[in-house]
Amino acid sequence: MLWLWATMPATGQTGALRGEWRSYGADLANTRYSALDQVNAQNFNNLEVAWRFRTDALGPRVENNLQVTPLMANGRLYTTAGTRRAAVSLDAGTGEMLWMHSIDEGPRGAAAPRQLSGRGLAYWTDGRQQERVLYVTPGYQLVALDAKTGARIPGFGKDGIVDLKLENDQQMDLVKGEIGLHAAPIVVRDTIVIGAAHLAGGAPRSKTNEKGYIRGFDVRTGKRLWIFHTIPRPGEFGNDTWLNDSWSYTGNAGVWAQMSADEELGMIYLPVELPTGDYYGGHRPGNNLFAESVVALDAKTGQRKWHFQLVHHGIWDFDIPCAPILMDIVVNGKPIKAIAQPTKQNWVYVFDRVTGQPVWPIEERAVEKGEVPGEWYSPTQPFVTKPPAFDRQGVTIDDLVDFTPEIRAEAIKVASRYKLGPIFTPPVVSKWEGPLGTLTLPTATGGANWQGGSFDPETKIMYIFSNTSIGVRGNIPSDPQRTDFTWINGLASDPALGRGGAGGPGGRGQAPAAAGAAAVSGGGGRGQAAAGAVAPGGRGQAPAGGRGAAGGGGGAAGGGGGPNVQGLPLVKPPYGRITALDLNRGELVWQIAHGDTPDNIRNHPALKGLNIPRTGRQGRIGVLTTKTLVIAGEGGTVTMADGRSGAYLRAYDKATGKDAGQVYMPAPQTGSPMTYMLNGRQHIAVAISAGGYGAELLVFRAATGS
């Protein structure tokens, strides 16, 4: 290995400093890296629980999906928690709650499209006396708190609060306006940068929606400094990519993921999502800039510096789900200030972060034109040439599960009802006689999702978790009396049952398919199954191999939703994996299955007596990298040898991917882990939760004498 990078400056992408963790992704570069090394392969199995913090009392009901990464500064942890999204300060050594701030937003909070605890908050200090934490409430209000006391900052906005539904360059109902944010804000050169998220779903009530503009605010006063129109207005660059004036009514195109920044360059990097309509875009003809683009902005003015669109006119819910990672690499002897964007489609797009030029060629290649009436199709899509895809793309017969010849034959029969093809094969008009839909791999959950990746600034290797699961994408006619979409996401039903396939609006702005229309599994930050629709396998109308449970739990556990074979995933394992990519060379270093084999696979009667290697399992798993280890929890529980149900926090040798240790957790990882040093001992904190297990922060530390 050539250590050419050793003399390069690493400003902005050095990982967490001083044994703390002051930003959601460790630093504004989102490396999720710490140079701490007290916890290592020799002592990982002996980690002890330092403390745990349950969130049950921080809201009107128990939370079962805690997605936070806490921050640590000056001996305190800061996090959001609970179903009302309280901001909390904890003693980093004991877990004692030092203060809590919460707002009951009433009807506004109840109508919010992004509820629960969110993913965290931002920390800011002037380097002298002032320390602040900032977070966004479910009702889309920016709150600034004194980090020492939890008191709202009186000179910030109105009594410490800025209403983000105001000064947004659009009219918006202050209670029912469908806009919010799960992600933590970032602070760049004393400017708070705020994204926007919307209601998840593939069957919206209307093609008209709030627009996800990005804004900068003064960290001291809360004053709006600038706004960037992610859907350009007339006269702005990119407006001509919205044909028929579709810019005027189309919404979304926000940034629901984390953002990154380079303070030295004074630049912010936005991972922009889809416009309104995850799987049908006939109402928004054109390539739709800046949707599904990486956009670089000037932190002071909000002016666009460069952009690159990763998907043209998206109809796959491949919106960018996570923060790009900033890094300094050396390619063919040339030092490059780079930015690497992991994606749902299993590519890492690598650019020069100053100019936006691809580090390796990204080729425009012809893709299939679909058949859905009224849809507008881009004739080409960008294809990454290096590094290689970190998970599978597209579906062929060779991808189908083959645990036994009988299971293989059944898988082929199930797949025959669907359209198969490479990545960017478009959704079809769903027909009961076939094709029922397009089999997609990856699905809207990825690939990568909101947890993103981790990067080692010393070795220049990126580590990323990904899901391998099958989804189905079909479109069915909508009910024009209930939605102004022509087509919505869903699957046709058996006409013998006498039920139509039309859809109409459901609760909270999402149109469910009519009774009898089969829903499809949903995705990452946005696309979930149409509420009220009938999943294949329900009411007797599904084809053979109907839909199993999504995720890493029951049904087709480990392999996600979509068609299955006797409850087993339709495709071969692994179903969850961690991949190491050398970004100096653009090459794969190693890849492993991550996560124990789910109970319903290892205990399946059709597999009795077979020795099946660890399959990995689905999840939304953030990866932590330290001096010697890659650390990640599992996304689902298994029954262990002692009869307990639980999951493991696992460690791998970061050079080889070999197992380096594991410790028990009573529930799966649902937030991304972080690490810090306190009183001479390294700690690792991770959020865990599950349907039957109330959310908590679980904090491990190196055992005495380690």
N, C-alpha and C positions, 0 to 999 in steps of 0.2 A: 504494500500500500504506500502510495506517495503522499508525503505530508507537505504538499506544496502550499496548503492553506494556512500553515502554522503562523506565518508572519502577517497574515491579513488582519486588519482591524475588524472587530466583531461588534461594533457599536450598534445598538438596537436589536441585536439578536443573540444575546449572551445567556439567556435563560434567567431564572430567578436569582436574585443577588442577596448576599449577606444572610443566607439561610432563611430568607423570608419568601413570601409569595404575594406580591402586591398587585397583580393583575390577573384577570380571569385565566389567561393562557400563560401565566408565569411572567411574561413581559408583553409589551405592545406588539412584538413580532409574533406572538402566539406560538412560541417554541414548545411550551409545556415541558421544559427541561430545567433540571436543577443539578448542579455539580456535587451535591451532597453524596457521600459514599459510606457513611457509617452503617447503613442498612445494605447488606450485600448477600451474595449467595451462601456464605457461611452461616449467617444468622437469620435469614428471612423466615425460615420455618419457626423460629423462636420469638417472633414479634409478639408483644403483649398488648392487650387493650389498655390504652391510657385512660380513655374516657369515651362516653357516648352521650349524644344530645338528641333527645326525642323531640319531635315537632308537633305532637298531637294537640297541644293546647294553643297553638298559634293560628287558630282559625275556627270556624263554626263546625268543621268536620275534620276527620283524620285525613292526612295526605298520603297517597300511595304511589307517588311518582316524583320524588325529589331529585331534580336534575342539576343541582348547584355544584359549583366549585368554590369553596370558601377562599377568602383572602387572608393573609397573615401579615401584620405589620406591628412592630413594637410590642410584641408579646400578646397581641389580641387577634382572634379570628373574627372576621366579618362575613356574614352570609345573609341571604334571604331564605325564608322558611315558612311553611304553613300555608293553608289554603287561602289566607287573606294576604299573603306575601308580606310578612313582617320583615323588617331589617333588624338583625340581631348582632350584638357584640358578645363574644365569649372569651373567657380566659383561656389562652392557648395551652396552658399546662394542665388545667383541671376541668375545663368545659363549663365552668360556672357562667351563667348568664349575667353579664354586666349591665346591659341595657337592651331594651326592645322598643322599636317604633313601628306602629301599625296604623293604618287608616281604614275605617269602614266606609267604603265608597257607595254603599247602598245600591240603588238601581243601576247606576253607572258601572259599578264593579260586577254586578250580576249579568249585565249585558255584554261584558268585555269578551272579545274573541280569544284572548290569550290570558287564561286565568292561572290559578295555583301559584306556586312560589317562584316561578321563573328560574333563571340560571345563575343569578348572582348580582353583584354590584361592582361599582368602581371606587377606587381609593385615590385621593389626591392630597398632596401636602405642598405648602409653599417652601418647605425646607427649613422653616424656622418654627413658628408657633402653630400655624393653622394646619389642621388635619380634617379632611372631610370624607364622608362616604356618600355616594350618589346611587340612586336606583329608580327604576320606573315601576309604578304601580300597575296592577291589572287594568285599571281604568285609564291608563296612558297619562299619568302625571309624573313629572320629574321631581324627586325629593332630594334635598341637600341636607345632610345631618352633620353635626359636630361628632367626629369620630371618637372623642373621649367621653362625651356625655349622652349622645343620641338625640340631643335637642336639635330642632330645626333651625337653620341659619336664617335669622330675621332679615338680612339684607339681600337674600337670594329670592328672586321672584316675589311672590306674595306669601309672606310668612314661611319661607323655605320651600315653596312649591311653585313649579311652572306647569301650567295646563298645556299639554302638548297637542291638544285638539284645537288650540288657538294659534294664530300666526303660522298657519300651515298652507297658505296660498290656495285654499279651497274651503268651501262651505261644508260644515260638518256638524251633525247633531252631537251635542256635548254629552248626552247620555247614551244614545243608541249607535253612534257612529262606529262602524266596524273596523277599528284600528287599535293596535296595542303593541306590546313588545314583551317577549320572553327573555331576550338576551340582556347581558349587562352593558351599560354604556361604556365608552372609553373616553379618556381625557388625554388630549394631545396638545402640548404647548398651551395649557390653560384653556383649551376649548373642549367642552363636552360634546361628543358626537352621538346623536341619537338616530337609531333606525326605526323601522316600522314593520309590523306583522299584521296579518289579517286572518279571517276565519279559514280554517283548513277545510278543503273539500273539492271533489271533482264534479259536483253538480250544483253550482251556485244558483241563488235565486235570480240574479240579474247579471247581465254583462257590465252594468254600471256599478262602480264601487269606489271607495276612497283610494286615493293614490298614496303610495308609500314613499313620499319625499324624505330626504335626509337633511338634517339640520345640525348646525353648530351653535352652541350657547356658551356665553362667558361663565367660567367656573366660579367666579366670585359673585356675580350679580344675577345670573340666569338670563341675561338679555340675549335675544336671538341675534347671532352675528351673520349668518348666511343660511341659504337653503339651496339644495341641489334637486332639480326636477328629474327624477329617474324616468319619467315619461315626458319627453321634451315637449315644450310648447312651441307654437309657430315662431319661426325665427331662430330657434335654438337648434344646435347640432343634433341630428338624429330624428327630428320630427318627421322627415320625409320617409322614415321606415314604418310609419303608421298610416296606411292607406285609408282613403275614404273618411278622413277626419276621425279615425278610431281612437286617436289619442285623447279626444275630448271627453269620452265617456268611460274608457277602460280604466280600471283601477289596479290595485296591487303593485307589483314591481317595486316592492320595498326591500329592505335588508332585515330579515328576521334572524339571521345568523350573527355571530360575533364578527367584528371588524378588526383590522390590523392597522398599524401605523408605524412610520419611521420618523421619529422626532428630529433626527439630524437632517433629513431631507425635507421635513415639513410636509409629509404626504400621508394621506389616509387611503386605505384600500377597501373597497366595498364589494362584497359578494352579493349580487343582486338576484332577486327571485323572479319567478314567473309573473306575467300579467294575469288578469282575471281569466279563469278557465284553464284547469290543469291539463285537460285531454281534448278539448275542442277550442279552436281559435278562429273559426270562420268569421266571427264578428270583429276580429282585430287583424285584418290582412296586413302582411308585411313582415319584416324581420324583427320589429318591435324592440329597438334599442330604448333603454339600456337594460332591458330584461335579460336575465341569465348571462350577465356580463361581469367581468372584473373591471371595476372603474377606479382609477386613481384620481384623488382630489387634492388640491392645495388646502392644507389644514387651516390656513389663515382666512382664505376667501371662499372656499367651497367650489372653486373653479375646476373644471375637468382638465386633467393633465394628459391622460390617455385612457383607453378602454380596449377590451378585447371581449367579443361576444362568444361564449362557449357553445351555445345552442341558439340556432336561428328559429324564430317562431315556434317556441316550445309547445309540444302537445304530449309530452311524456312525464311531466312533473319531475324533470331533471334540474330543477332550480338549484342554485349553488347553496349548499346547506351549512357551510362552516367557514371559519376564518381562514383566509390565506396565511401561509407561514412565510415570514421574511428570513432570508439567509444570505450569507456571503459564501459563494462557491467558486471553484476554479474549474473551468471547462476547456480542455485542450490548451492548458497553460494560461488561459485568460481569466483574470479575476472578474467576477460578475456580482453586483448587488442584485440578488434574485428574489423572486416571489414565487411560491409554489402553491397552487390551489387544488386541494383534493376535491373530488366530486362524487355525486351519486353514481355516475356512469363509469366509475372505477378507473378514471384517468387522473393523473396529477399533471396539470398544465403549468409549465415553468416559463417565467418571463424575466427579462431585465426589469427590475422594479422602478428604474429611473425613466426608461424610454417606452416600456410596454412591448418591446420586441421579444418574440419567442426565443428561448435559449436553444431549443431544438425545433426543427420544422413542425408546424401544425398545418396539416394539409386539408384543403377543402375537397371533399369527395362527394360524388353523386350518391344520393340515397333514394330509397323507394318512394314514389308518390302514392299516397293513399287513395281511398275510394269514398270517403265520407262526403256526401253532397254538401256543398257550400264551404268546405274547409279550404284554407290557403296553405299550400305546402312549399317549404323552401326546397329547392332542387339539390342543395348541398348542405353538408354539416362539417364542422371542424373535427379532424381526427388527429390525435396525438401520436407522434412517432417514437418519442422517448420522454420519460422512462416507460417501460411496458405497463400495460394495465395491471392493477394489483388484485383484480378478481375477474371472474368470467364476464363475458359480454355476449349477448345474444343467446339463442336457444337452438340447438340441433338435436337430432336423435341421439348422438353420441353423449350428450349431457345428461340423459335420463338415467334414473337410479337403476342399479344392477346388483343389489345385494344378493339376489338369487335369480335364476333364469325365469321363474314364474313371476316374480316382481317386475323384472325387466319387460316381459311380454305385456303385463298389465299396464306398465307405464307407457309403452308405445301405443297401446289402445286408447288410453286416456288422452295422450297428446294428439291423437289423430283428429280430435274434435276441434282443434285450435290451429291457428296460423303460427308457424315457426319462422324465425329469421334472425338476421344479425341485429346488432344495436341500431337504433333509429328505425326499426320496422314500425310503421305507424299503426295506431289503433284502427280496428275495422268496424264496420256496421255489424253489430252482433246479430247473428241469425241462429235460430235453434237447430236448423238443419246443417249448420256449419258454414264458415268457422264461427264458433261461439265468441271468440275473442282472439287477440294476439297474445301469445305467451311472451312475457318480458323478463329479461335477466340482464342487468339488475332491475329491481322494481323502484317504486318511488321512495322506499326506505333506504335505498342504496344497496351495495356499495357503501361508501362513506356517508355519514349523516352529520348531525349538528355537532357531534363530539370532535370531529376533525382528526388531525394527526399530531405527532410530536416530532421534534427535530433536535438532533445532537449537533451543536455548533462546533464541536471539536472534531468529530469524525465525518460530518456532513451527510449523515444517514437519517432519513425520515422513517418513522414507524407509524403504521396506520392499521386500525381495525376495519374490517369490512364484513358485510353480510352477503351470503349467497342464497338467494331465495327467488322463487318463481312468482310472478304476478300475472294477472290477466287484464288486458285493456280492450274494452269494447265500448262502443257508443250506441245508445238507443234513442229513439225520438222522445222529445220532451212534450209536456202538456203546455200548449201556448197560453192557456188561461192561468197558469201557475208560475211560469218562468219565461223570460224572453230569450233564453237559450234555445237554439234549434235542436241541438243534440246534447245529451248529458252522459256521463260515465255510468255504464251498467251493462248487464248481460241479458240477452233475450230469455224468455221463459217458454215452457212447453205450450204451444197453442192449444193442445187438447185440454188444458186446464181452464181455458176460457179467460185468461188474464192477459191484459195488454202489457206492453213494454214501455209505456210512457212514464215520464217522471214529472214531478212537481215539487214546489218548494217545501222544505221541511223546517224544522226549528232552527232559529238563529242563522237564517240566511242561506241555508243549504237545502237543495232540492232533492228529496229522496226519490228513488225510482218507485213506480207504482207497485202495488202488491203483485208478486209473481215475477217481477223483474229482478234478476240476480245482481247483487252488488259485487263489486270487486274490492280486493284488499287495498288499503290506502297507504299513505307514505309519510315519510320523514317530517318535514316541517309543516306540510300542508295537506296533501291529498289523502283523505280518509274516505272509507266507503260511504256511499250515499245513505244518510240516516233513514231508517225505516225500510230499506230495501231488503230483499230476501237473498241471502247468500246461497250459492250453489250447494246443494246437499240438504237444504231446508225445504219443507213442504212437498217433498217428493218429486220436484221438477228438475233437479240437477242432473247433468250427465254423469256417467260413471267417473268416479274419482273426483267427487265434489270438493268444495273448498274446506280445508282444515283450519284450525286456529292459527292465527298469526303469531309471529314472534317466536320466542324460544321456549314457550310453555307447552300447553297441550296441543292436540290435533297433530299437524305436521311439524312437531316441535323441532326447533333448530333450523328448519328449512323454510319457515315462514308460512304465509297463507298461500292462496292459489290452489290449483288442482293437486291432489295427492293420491297416493296408492296405499289403500288400507291404513290411512292415517300417517303414512310415511311420506317424507318429501318426494316430489316428483323428480328432483335432480340429485345427482351424486353429491356426497360430502367432499370437502368440509363445508359446513354451513356458517361458520364464523372463523375468521382467520386474522392473523397479524402478519403484515408484510414489511420487510425492511428494504428500502430503496436507497442506493448510493446516488446522491444528486450531484456529485462531481462528474460521475460517469453516465448517469441516466440508466443505471442497471439495477436489476434485482439482486439482493444480497442473500436473503433467505425468506422463507414463508412457512408458517406453522398453523395448524388448526388450534383455535383458541376456544376453550370452554369444554367441559365434560360432555360426553355423549348423553343426550336427554333420556330420561327414564323410558319414554314410550318407544324409543328406538332400541335401547339395550334390552328391554323386557318384552319386545314384540314377539308374539308366538311364531310368526313366520321366519324369524331370525334366530330361533333357539339353536344353540350349539355352534353358531358362527362366531368367529373371532374378528370383530369389527374394530379397527383402530379408532382412536378418539375422533369423533366427527366434528367437534366444535359446535357452536350454537349461535343463534342470532342474538342480537342485543344492540344497544346504542352505547358503545363502550369507548370511553376516552382512555388514552394511553399516556402514562407518565414515564419519562426517561430520566434516569439519574446517571451518575458517573459510570456505573457498570451494569445497570439493570434496566429492563423494560418491564413496567408494572401495569397490570390491568385486571379488573375483576370480571366475573362471569355475568352474563345477562339473564340467567335463569337458574332455578334451583334443581338439585338432583337429590335422590335418596342416597346417603352415604353409607359406608360399610357398618357404622355403628347405629344405623337406623335414623339418624338425624336428617332433616331436610335442610339444605343450605346451599351456599355457593362458595367458591374460593376466590380470594384475591391472589393472583398468580404473579410470579416473577420469572423472567427469562434472561439468560445471558444475552446482552444486547449485541455481542459480536457474532453469536452463532444461532440464537433462537432456542437453545436448549433450556429445558426446565431448570429453574434455579431455586424454586421454593413455592410454598403455598400456605395460606392461613385461612381459617374458616370464617365465613360471614353468615349470619342467619338469614339474609335476604340478598337478592342480586344487586350488583352495582347499577345505579341509575344516574349518578352524576360522575363527573370525571375526577380522578384522584389528584391530590396535590401533596407536597411535602414541605416540611420546614424543620429548622433546628431550634431547640429551646432547652436551656439548662444543660447543654452538652449532650443532648439525646435527639436523634432524628425521629420525627413523627411523620406518619402518612395518614391523611384524612380522606375519607371517601363517603359519599352519600349512598345509602342503600334504602330500598323500599320495594314493596310488592303489593299485589291486590289484597292479600290478607295480612300484610305486615306494614304497620305505620312507619312513616319515614323517620330516619335518624341519620345523624352524622356519626360515623364510626371512626375513631382515631386510634391508630396503632403507634407504638414506639419501639425503638430498639430495646431489647431486654438489658437489664443491668449487667455490666461487664462486657457488652458487645463492642 
